[in-house]
Amino acid sequence: MSKIQAAITAVHGYAPEYVLTNHELETMVETNDEWIMSRTGIKERRILKGEGLGTSDMAVPAVKALLEKRGISAEEIELIIFCTTTPDMPFPATANILADKIGAKNAWGFDLQAACSGFVYGLATGAQFIESGKHTKVLVVGFDKMSSIINYQDRATCIIFGDGGGCALLEPNTEGLGIIDSVLKSDGAGRSFLHQKAGGSLKPASHETVDAMEHYAYQEGQTVFKFAVTNMAEVAAEIMDRNRLTPDDIAWLVPHQANKRIIDATANRMGISADKVIVNIERYGNTTNGTIPLCLWEWESKFKKGDNLVLAAFGGGFTWGSLYLKWAY
Ligand code: COA
């Protein structure tokens, strides 16, 4: 029998309705559209508005649409890997909450925390359960409600992040399609440059931590930029070398949407022309775990069976990684 590989057999996404434009941000902090566009490539981002709505509430409509598209029921899902940095609650896992909300009664699941590299880590993790034969239907979900941890008085972070994401179903494939290889890396020494100071066991939430705005994302942008621009490009080049891929072999580069300049640097390092690079950062900003599935969803109709896709991401941790797959439908 030929080798079992994990193939993506359906994708879907969801972005909340509310559009937060650069012009609206100009009324909130000292910034301007020209600065934001030239430094990041972001024009607008989506925000989940409304009381009592968390990250799982964006995942529910996306997963329901995916199941309908694939023609399967929620009961058929065996494992849910929920990649998020903004879980509904510190515990239980948002994977459990999602399973309950969609009626995935036979699934087990867990949350995966790898910041902006989460979806790449999640696909690589889910693939192991398919390749081993343990499961045949693994749902990998990547969503963030970044607006829940962003200080809209901090111009260094509020211009970058947005809410949204998507999901992908992994199933076995024996035709040589699906996930071929992944390179995953991390360096915890980078944690001081991008993190949330309070709300964890190290510094539980208190009046003092809230007064000090420590329940929001903290970022040293320049340092993060330097590491991201080098490491995302390096890891994407590494996966090309390992799999003897030339730029011509690659149909699409699917990069994490952190900053247009980081995306361009990665594409340049790989020798990939702009028409093969998926970019929607202008409309969504950085949705953390949501960027790559949002890209897959929006470009799904352009992919052809057998297309070589390279995914690449970098995020807080630091974490970074790249994944090579052959599109299966
Ligand atoms: N509007 C206008 N000016 C701003 C601003 C804003 N939103 N944010 C910062 N500035 C100012 C700074 O105060 C600074 O002014 P000064 O020179 O008078 O001190 C100047 O612009 C340059 O700031 P700097 O932080 O050096 O800008 P930058 O070119 O590094 O761009 C980021 C800032 C955040 C856009 C950039 O560092 C970045 O994209 N970093 C990576 C972030 C990222 O990708 N994070 C997620 C990782 S997955």
Residues whose N, C-alpha, C, O or C-beta is under 5 A from the ligand:
A	BS01	COA	E30 T31 N32 W35 R39 T40 C116 R155 A156 I159 G221 Q222 V224 F225 A258 N259 F314 G315 G316
